[in-house]
Amino acid sequence: MKSSYRSILLCLAIIVLTACGSQTPAVATPVSTTTSPQEANTAAEGTVIASAVIVPAQISEMGFAISAPVREVAVKEGDQVQAGQTLVMLDTPDLEFSVVEAEAAVRSAQADAEIQRYRNKTRNQAGKVIYLSGPRELIDVADAKVQQSQSALEVAQATLAQGLLLAPYDGTVVQVNIAPGEYVQPGQVVSVIGNLEHLQVETTDLSERDIPNVKLGQIALVHVEALDTEFSGKVTAISPIADIVGGDVVYKVTVSLGEQPEGLLWGMNAEVRIITE
């Protein structure tokens, strides 16, 4: 009996130990943190983000309409210039001679008109010399010649003025691509001027998918990495013509700055966030 009892106890112990060893450890049920598509897009809704670059509000590539050698380059890169200031002068002696010749023609025509008005002289009863005008037809012809010569002079002066390159507005000379003695061709860019006192932001990769949400007058936040600062502006222009960048269709959007931060320079990279809602 004792042997049978011990066998029964031994079997029960084996069963208990086997059951305990086969238990599966409890595993914590993971809590799902997946965000719905609507929640994931909440941060992007109402905002359009694009890369951008800082550029002058005004920039002009200057050239001549005529060809001639360069006589003088009156400015250098970095110079501040005022509207109407001479930048480059061409050597145009033939045009200068045309102006001198036209001026002489005007003086001659004016003298002839005076002669026609007082071509005859006589004495009155008191013996005083008086001048009598010539025929009305001759006077009219002389006056017409004066007007023609003056018109020719204006044309000669305007042609001569094409040999001068003048600053169109107050700004900074950022490029000079010519030197005295070089020969200039019509349309060749010899100087570039920009208004660096008034900079603005132009996007470079604003997608065609985002452009329908962008409107004039919308507020934009501009972050300039080089200055590690962010400032606000306003959308003032949207290009109606697309560009192709890396195979993507993009549109240029211009953002004018409310206040130009210190240290901002032409060519700096920026990121623009346009608030569309």
Secondary structure, DSSP 8 states (H G I E B T S, - for coil): -HHHHHHHHHHHHHHHHHHHHT--------------HHHHTTTTTTEEEEEEEEEES-EEEEE-SS-EEEEEE---TT-EE-TT-EEEEE--HHHHHHHHHHHHHHHHHHHHHHHHHT-EEEE-TTS-EEEE---HHHHHHHHHHHHHHHHHHHHHHHHHHTTEEE-SSSEEEEEE---TT-EE-TT-EEEEEE-TTSEEEEES-EETTTGGG--TT-EEEEEETTTTEEEEEEEEEE-SS-EEETTEEEE-EEEEESS--TT--TT-EEEEEEE--
